[in-house]
Amino acid sequence: MTKFLFLGLLRDKQKSLFPIIIVSVGVVLTTWLYSWMLGVFNEVIEGNARFNNGHLKVTTIAYNEISSQIPNDLCLTEVDKLLETLRAEHKEYEWTPRIKFGGMIDVPDETGETRAQAPIIGFAADLRSEFSKENERLQISKALVKGKFPSQSNEIVISDVLADNLEINIGDVATLIGVSANGGMAIHNFVVSGTVQFGMTALDRGALIADIGDVQYAMDMENAAGEILGFLKNGMFNEELATSNKEIFNKNHSDAGDEFSPLMVTLLDQEGLGDYLIYAKSAGGIIVSIFVFAMSIVLWNTGLMSGIRRYGEVGVRLAMGETKGHIYKSMLVESVLIGLVGSFIGSMIGVAVSFYFQEYGIDISSTFKNSTLMVNDVIRAKVTAGSYYIGFIPGVLAMLFGTAISGIGIFRRQTATLFKELEV
């Protein structure tokens, strides 16, 4: 029976062509929007994880409460012992110390007098250790515009925009002026080895990246760090595993009565990213629901128009003794077949469009011009396994609902009027 109905749809383009086009267009939009939103959410989550939050983060309790102020006077001490503990108890993660700091960069002229100054946001990471993956994680070498990676003591890289604004050349000396962990003035000379552009407005305005050993010396933080970040070795955030590790660590090592006691938090505990991820998970359902509703209305109207055109056909089938229920069921089967065909075509086109935007993306730098979020200026779609089937949900359901609603008119047909209709 299904094969018979399918062949009938192929032969009668009036019944199938327009609904298939409508379904395909809706599925293309659903698939593309789903992949696009996944790309946006993934970029925000992963960008903030790499530069700011890690998949797990360990700080002191006091530091965590006011972390947005970068209070390095509340930093972790005896970091080497804490790292040994973390690496022994949570081997599925890669642990690395970081120091975030703010301050001023001062550029002297030939006589040693200040030629230019600008505020900076600084990142200190383990750049020179043999087994460190911080260069790969922060993509410093990939982001280099001029110069080289800071491989020697007291070498730094700064944002290319900042270098242009201050007219800094590769090899120039730049003085960091900040606050030490003891509350005093921290002044230290660095050599600019390169400039970088990450494609993130928040960083490209004025970032300075140095090796953590140099910054520890400059800011009186020997064997100390503002935070220790943990990254799953497979590179993908796992909410359940992160929550489990956090609970175990805090139970064994954190003391609520000691503000300098270490505290572990997950990526989702920071900067409202938990709420953001919840929204991300529900976004696909929201998109599908909207398109099911909208497409059902469109296909309901399509079904009504089709029903009017098919009055003669329905009348003949009723006159030949076919029951109204059987006609209604056959129309529902036809709608499912049309939905499947339209969804297949739309999904293939939608995935192709999504792959294009995954490769080239859209520049949204103007949107995040004054933002502090670590978001790439170019946002790309993200094609996943769900992208291939998400469109079938609205595609099939909308067509089925539309036909189910419009097909109710079959039960209102009066057999007594059939001959009058057939004469026409």
DOBA-219995 format. One record per residue (C-alpha): residue in three letters; z negated, y, x negated; residue number from 1. Coordinates in steps of 0.1 Angstrom, whole numbers. Each point is the difference from the previous one (the first is absolute). Layout:
! residues N
ALA; Z; Y; X; NUM $
...
END
This chain:
! residues 424
MET; 0; 0; 0; 1 $
THR; -9; 24; -28; 2 $
LYS; 33; -8; -18; 3 $
PHE; 19; 7; 32; 4 $
LEU; -17; 34; 5; 5 $
PHE; 6; 9; -36; 6 $
LEU; 37; -8; 2; 7 $
GLY; 1; 21; 32; 8 $
LEU; -15; 30; -18; 9 $
LEU; 26; -4; -28; 10 $
ARG; 29; 0; 25; 11 $
ASP; -13; 28; 22; 12 $
LYS; -5; 30; -22; 13 $
GLN; -10; 22; 29; 14 $
LYS; -32; -19; 4; 15 $
SER; -10; -2; -37; 16 $
LEU; 16; 26; -22; 17 $
PHE; -18; 31; 11; 18 $
PRO; -35; -16; 2; 19 $
ILE; 5; -16; -35; 20 $
ILE; 9; 35; -14; 21 $
ILE; -31; 15; 16; 22 $
VAL; -22; -28; -13; 23 $
SER; 15; 2; -35; 24 $
VAL; -5; 38; -3; 25 $
GLY; -37; -4; 11; 26 $
VAL; -6; -28; -24; 27 $
VAL; 16; 19; -29; 28 $
LEU; -24; 29; 7; 29 $
THR; -30; -23; 3; 30 $
THR; 8; -19; -32; 31 $
TRP; 6; 32; -20; 32 $
LEU; -31; 18; 12; 33 $
TYR; -21; -31; -6; 34 $
SER; 12; -3; -36; 35 $
TRP; -2; 38; -6; 36 $
MET; -36; 2; 12; 37 $
LEU; -9; -30; -21; 38 $
GLY; 15; 18; -30; 39 $
VAL; -20; 32; 7; 40 $
PHE; -33; -19; 5; 41 $
ASN; 6; -22; -31; 42 $
GLU; 8; 30; -21; 43 $
VAL; -31; 19; 10; 44 $
ILE; -23; -31; -5; 45 $
GLU; 15; -11; -33; 46 $
GLY; 4; 35; -15; 47 $
ASN; -36; 8; 7; 48 $
ALA; -11; -34; -14; 49 $
ARG; 18; 4; -33; 50 $
PHE; -11; 35; -7; 51 $
ASN; -32; 6; 19; 52 $
ASN; -18; -29; 16; 53 $
GLY; 10; -34; -13; 54 $
HIS; -3; -30; 23; 55 $
LEU; -37; 1; -9; 56 $
LYS; -19; 28; -16; 57 $
VAL; -34; 0; -17; 58 $
THR; -20; 32; -4; 59 $
THR; -36; 11; 1; 60 $
ILE; -14; 5; 35; 61 $
ALA; -4; 37; -7; 62 $
TYR; 35; 4; -13; 63 $
ASN; 15; -17; 31; 64 $
GLU; -18; 24; 24; 65 $
ILE; 18; 30; -15; 66 $
SER; 29; -16; -18; 67 $
SER; 24; 27; 12; 68 $
GLN; -18; 24; -23; 69 $
ILE; 5; -23; -30; 70 $
PRO; -37; 1; -11; 71 $
ASN; 3; -15; -35; 72 $
ASP; -37; 8; -6; 73 $
LEU; -6; -29; 25; 74 $
CYS; 22; -24; -19; 75 $
LEU; -4; -36; -8; 76 $
THR; -16; -8; -34; 77 $
GLU; 1; -31; -22; 78 $
VAL; 34; -6; 14; 79 $
ASP; 8; -28; -25; 80 $
LYS; -28; -22; 14; 81 $
LEU; 10; 8; 36; 82 $
LEU; 36; -9; -8; 83 $
GLU; -11; -34; -14; 84 $
THR; -19; -7; 32; 85 $
LEU; 29; 9; 22; 86 $
ARG; 25; -20; -19; 87 $
ALA; -22; -30; 0; 88 $
GLU; -10; 1; 37; 89 $
HIS; 33; 13; 15; 90 $
LYS; 27; -16; -22; 91 $
GLU; 28; 5; 26; 92 $
TYR; -1; 37; -7; 93 $
GLU; 10; 21; -31; 94 $
TRP; -27; 25; -7; 95 $
THR; 6; 33; -18; 96 $
PRO; -22; 31; -5; 97 $
ARG; 13; 34; 10; 98 $
ILE; -12; 36; -3; 99 $
LYS; 12; 27; 23; 100 $
PHE; -7; 35; -10; 101 $
GLY; 11; 36; 8; 102 $
GLY; 1; 30; -23; 103 $
MET; 23; 24; -17; 104 $
ILE; 27; -5; -26; 105 $
ASP; 3; 28; -25; 106 $
VAL; 32; 5; -21; 107 $
PRO; -5; 21; -32; 108 $
ASP; 27; 21; -17; 109 $
GLU; 8; 2; -37; 110 $
THR; -32; 19; -7; 111 $
GLY; -23; -23; 20; 112 $
GLU; -4; 24; 29; 113 $
THR; 5; -12; 35; 114 $
ARG; 36; 2; 10; 115 $
ALA; -2; -17; 34; 116 $
GLN; -25; -18; 22; 117 $
ALA; 1; -22; 31; 118 $
PRO; -23; -22; 20; 119 $
ILE; 6; -38; -3; 120 $
ILE; -10; -32; 16; 121 $
GLY; -7; -26; -27; 122 $
PHE; 1; -38; -1; 123 $
ALA; -14; -20; -29; 124 $
ALA; 10; -36; -1; 125 $
ASP; 1; -28; -26; 126 $
LEU; 34; 7; -15; 127 $
ARG; -3; -15; -35; 128 $
SER; -17; -33; 4; 129 $
GLU; 22; -30; -8; 130 $
PHE; -5; -17; 34; 131 $
SER; -2; 30; 22; 132 $
LYS; 25; 3; 29; 133 $
GLU; -7; 36; 8; 134 $
ASN; 33; 13; -13; 135 $
GLU; 18; -25; 23; 136 $
ARG; -24; 7; 29; 137 $
LEU; 3; 38; -3; 138 $
GLN; 37; -2; -9; 139 $
ILE; -5; 26; -28; 140 $
SER; 29; -11; -21; 141 $
LYS; 23; -2; 30; 142 $
ALA; -10; 35; 10; 143 $
LEU; 6; 15; -34; 144 $
VAL; 24; 30; 0; 145 $
LYS; -4; 11; -36; 146 $
GLY; -18; -13; -30; 147 $
LYS; -18; -34; -4; 148 $
PHE; -29; -20; 13; 149 $
PRO; -34; 11; -15; 150 $
SER; -5; -27; -25; 151 $
GLN; -21; 19; -26; 152 $
SER; -35; 15; 2; 153 $
ASN; -3; 33; 19; 154 $
GLU; 35; -2; 14; 155 $
ILE; 6; 9; 36; 156 $
VAL; 28; 2; 26; 157 $
ILE; 1; 28; 25; 158 $
SER; 22; 6; 31; 159 $
ASP; 34; 14; -8; 160 $
VAL; -4; 28; 25; 161 $
LEU; -32; 11; -17; 162 $
ALA; 17; -1; -34; 163 $
ASP; 28; 21; 12; 164 $
ASN; -23; 26; 16; 165 $
LEU; -21; 3; -32; 166 $
GLU; 30; -3; -23; 167 $
ILE; -15; -30; -18; 168 $
ASN; 21; -20; -24; 169 $
ILE; -4; -35; -12; 170 $
GLY; -24; 0; -30; 171 $
ASP; -18; 32; 11; 172 $
VAL; -38; 1; -1; 173 $
ALA; -17; 5; 34; 174 $
THR; -38; 6; 4; 175 $
LEU; -18; -17; 29; 176 $
ILE; -29; 22; 13; 177 $
GLY; -23; -18; 24; 178 $
VAL; -35; -11; 8; 179 $
SER; -17; -28; -19; 180 $
ALA; -20; -28; 16; 181 $
ASN; -31; 18; -12; 182 $
GLY; 9; 32; 17; 183 $
GLY; 11; 19; -31; 184 $
MET; 34; 15; -9; 185 $
ALA; 25; -26; -12; 186 $
ILE; 27; 13; -23; 187 $
HIS; 25; -23; -17; 188 $
ASN; 34; 3; -16; 189 $
PHE; 28; -24; 10; 190 $
VAL; 36; -4; -11; 191 $
VAL; 26; -1; 27; 192 $
SER; 21; -31; -7; 193 $
GLY; 21; 0; 32; 194 $
THR; 5; 13; 35; 195 $
VAL; 2; -20; 32; 196 $
GLN; 12; 3; 36; 197 $
PHE; -14; -26; 24; 198 $
GLY; 18; 12; 31; 199 $
MET; -34; 7; 16; 200 $
THR; -6; 37; 7; 201 $
ALA; -38; -4; -3; 202 $
LEU; 4; -12; -36; 203 $
ASP; 31; 19; -11; 204 $
ARG; -17; 34; 6; 205 $
GLY; -23; -4; -30; 206 $
ALA; -10; -34; -12; 207 $
LEU; -13; -9; -34; 208 $
ILE; -3; -36; -11; 209 $
ALA; -19; -11; -31; 210 $
ASP; -15; -31; -15; 211 $
ILE; -35; -6; 12; 212 $
GLY; -15; -2; -35; 213 $
ASP; 11; 35; -8; 214 $
VAL; -14; 14; 33; 215 $
GLN; -33; -19; -5; 216 $
TYR; -4; 18; -33; 217 $
ALA; 11; 34; 13; 218 $
MET; -23; -1; 30; 219 $
ASP; -31; -17; -16; 220 $
MET; 5; -32; 20; 221 $
GLU; -2; -27; -27; 222 $
ASN; 1; -34; 16; 223 $
ALA; 1; 16; 34; 224 $
ALA; 25; 5; 28; 225 $
GLY; 2; 17; 33; 226 $
GLU; 12; -32; 17; 227 $
ILE; 13; -35; -7; 228 $
LEU; 30; -11; 21; 229 $
GLY; 9; -35; 8; 230 $
PHE; 35; -12; 8; 231 $
LEU; 10; -34; 14; 232 $
LYS; 21; -17; -26; 233 $
ASN; 28; -7; 25; 234 $
GLY; 2; 38; 7; 235 $
MET; -5; -3; 37; 236 $
PHE; -32; 13; 18; 237 $
ASN; -19; -27; 19; 238 $
GLU; -24; 14; 25; 239 $
GLU; -21; -31; 6; 240 $
LEU; -3; -9; -37; 241 $
ALA; -9; 36; -9; 242 $
THR; -27; 2; 27; 243 $
SER; -15; -33; -11; 244 $
ASN; -1; 10; -37; 245 $
LYS; -16; 34; 10; 246 $
GLU; -28; -17; 20; 247 $
ILE; -7; -25; -28; 248 $
PHE; -1; 26; -28; 249 $
ASN; -22; 25; 20; 250 $
LYS; -24; -27; 9; 251 $
ASN; -5; -11; -36; 252 $
HIS; 3; 33; -19; 253 $
SER; -5; 30; 23; 254 $
ASP; -34; 16; 7; 255 $
ALA; 0; 25; 28; 256 $
GLY; -32; 16; -14; 257 $
ASP; 17; 8; -33; 258 $
GLU; 28; 26; 2; 259 $
PHE; 13; -10; -34; 260 $
SER; 3; -36; 11; 261 $
PRO; 36; -13; 1; 262 $
LEU; 17; -2; 34; 263 $
MET; 33; -18; 9; 264 $
VAL; 23; 13; 27; 265 $
THR; 34; -12; 11; 266 $
LEU; 32; 19; 4; 267 $
LEU; -5; 4; 37; 268 $
ASP; -35; 15; -4; 269 $
GLN; 15; 31; -18; 270 $
GLU; 17; 31; 13; 271 $
GLY; 5; -13; 36; 272 $
LEU; 24; -26; -12; 273 $
GLY; -17; -27; 22; 274 $
ASP; 10; 19; 32; 275 $
TYR; 34; 6; -15; 276 $
LEU; 6; -37; -5; 277 $
ILE; -12; -8; 35; 278 $
TYR; 25; 24; 13; 279 $
ALA; 27; -16; -22; 280 $
LYS; -8; -34; 14; 281 $
SER; 3; 12; 36; 282 $
ALA; 32; 20; -7; 283 $
GLY; 23; -29; 4; 284 $
GLY; -15; -9; 34; 285 $
ILE; 2; 37; 11; 286 $
ILE; 37; 2; -9; 287 $
VAL; 9; -33; 17; 288 $
SER; -19; 10; 32; 289 $
ILE; 17; 34; 2; 290 $
PHE; 35; -15; -4; 291 $
VAL; -8; -29; 24; 292 $
PHE; -9; 26; 26; 293 $
ALA; 29; 24; -7; 294 $
MET; 26; -27; -2; 295 $
SER; -13; -17; 31; 296 $
ILE; 6; 32; 20; 297 $
VAL; 35; 3; -15; 298 $
LEU; 8; -36; 6; 299 $
TRP; -15; 1; 35; 300 $
ASN; 26; 27; 8; 301 $
THR; 26; -21; -18; 302 $
GLY; -10; -30; 21; 303 $
LEU; 2; 20; 32; 304 $
MET; 35; 12; -9; 305 $
SER; 10; -35; -9; 306 $
GLY; -16; -14; 32; 307 $
ILE; 22; 24; 21; 308 $
ARG; 31; -11; -19; 309 $
ARG; -11; -36; 5; 310 $
TYR; -7; 2; 38; 311 $
GLY; 32; -19; 7; 312 $
GLU; -8; -27; -25; 313 $
VAL; -36; -4; 14; 314 $
GLY; 14; 0; 35; 315 $
VAL; 24; -28; -8; 316 $
ARG; -27; -21; -17; 317 $
LEU; -23; 5; 30; 318 $
ALA; 28; -9; 24; 319 $
MET; 7; -32; -20; 320 $
GLY; -36; -11; 6; 321 $
GLU; -16; 10; -33; 322 $
THR; -36; 11; 6; 323 $
LYS; -13; 35; -8; 324 $
GLY; -26; -14; -24; 325 $
HIS; 27; -19; -20; 326 $
ILE; 21; 31; -3; 327 $
TYR; -30; 20; -11; 328 $
LYS; -9; -25; -26; 329 $
SER; 35; -2; -13; 330 $
MET; 1; 38; -4; 331 $
LEU; -33; -2; -19; 332 $
VAL; 15; -26; -24; 333 $
GLU; 31; 22; -4; 334 $
SER; -23; 29; -9; 335 $
VAL; -18; -21; -26; 336 $
LEU; 33; -10; -16; 337 $
ILE; 12; 36; 0; 338 $
GLY; -33; 11; -15; 339 $
LEU; 3; -26; -28; 340 $
VAL; 35; 9; -9; 341 $
GLY; -7; 38; 1; 342 $
SER; -32; -5; -20; 343 $
PHE; 18; -21; -26; 344 $
ILE; 27; 27; -5; 345 $
GLY; -25; 28; 1; 346 $
SER; -24; -17; -24; 347 $
MET; 27; -5; -26; 348 $
ILE; 12; 36; 3; 349 $
GLY; -36; 13; 0; 350 $
VAL; -10; -21; -31; 351 $
ALA; 32; 13; -18; 352 $
VAL; -10; 36; 8; 353 $
SER; -36; -7; -11; 354 $
PHE; 13; -14; -33; 355 $
TYR; 20; 32; -5; 356 $
PHE; -31; 22; 5; 357 $
GLN; -21; -24; -22; 358 $
GLU; 25; 6; -28; 359 $
TYR; 5; 38; 4; 360 $
GLY; -28; 12; 22; 361 $
ILE; -5; 36; 14; 362 $
ASP; -14; 29; -20; 363 $
ILE; -31; 13; 18; 364 $
SER; -14; 21; -28; 365 $
SER; 0; 32; 22; 366 $
THR; -24; -18; 24; 367 $
PHE; -26; -8; -26; 368 $
LYS; 5; 33; -20; 369 $
ASN; -37; 8; 2; 370 $
SER; -14; -35; 5; 371 $
THR; -24; -18; -23; 372 $
LEU; 11; -34; 12; 373 $
MET; 16; -22; -26; 374 $
VAL; 33; -4; 18; 375 $
ASN; 34; -3; -15; 376 $
ASP; 23; 29; 8; 377 $
VAL; 27; -25; 9; 378 $
ILE; -12; -24; 27; 379 $
ARG; 19; -33; 4; 380 $
ALA; 1; -26; 28; 381 $
LYS; -15; -34; -7; 382 $
VAL; 19; -31; 12; 383 $
THR; -23; -29; 6; 384 $
ALA; 3; -33; 19; 385 $
GLY; -11; 18; 31; 386 $
SER; 30; 23; -2; 387 $
TYR; 23; -29; 8; 388 $
TYR; -17; -11; 33; 389 $
ILE; -19; 31; 13; 390 $
GLY; 30; 12; 19; 391 $
PHE; 3; -32; 20; 392 $
ILE; -32; 8; 19; 393 $
PRO; 12; 32; 17; 394 $
GLY; 36; -12; 0; 395 $
VAL; -7; -32; 20; 396 $
LEU; -29; 13; 21; 397 $
ALA; 16; 33; 10; 398 $
MET; 31; -18; 12; 399 $
LEU; -20; -26; 18; 400 $
PHE; -22; 26; 17; 401 $
GLY; 29; 21; 10; 402 $
THR; 18; -29; 16; 403 $
ALA; -32; -12; 16; 404 $
ILE; -5; 33; 17; 405 $
SER; 36; 7; 10; 406 $
GLY; 6; -36; 11; 407 $
ILE; -26; 2; 27; 408 $
GLY; 27; 15; 21; 409 $
ILE; 15; -35; 3; 410 $
PHE; -28; -10; 24; 411 $
ARG; 8; 29; 23; 412 $
ARG; 35; -12; 6; 413 $
GLN; 8; -10; 35; 414 $
THR; 24; -29; 5; 415 $
ALA; 12; 16; 32; 416 $
THR; 16; 28; -19; 417 $
LEU; 19; -21; -25; 418 $
PHE; 33; -3; 19; 419 $
LYS; 1; 37; 6; 420 $
GLU; -5; 5; -38; 421 $
LEU; 25; -26; -9; 422 $
GLU; 26; 16; 23; 423 $
VAL; -4; 32; -20; 424 $
END
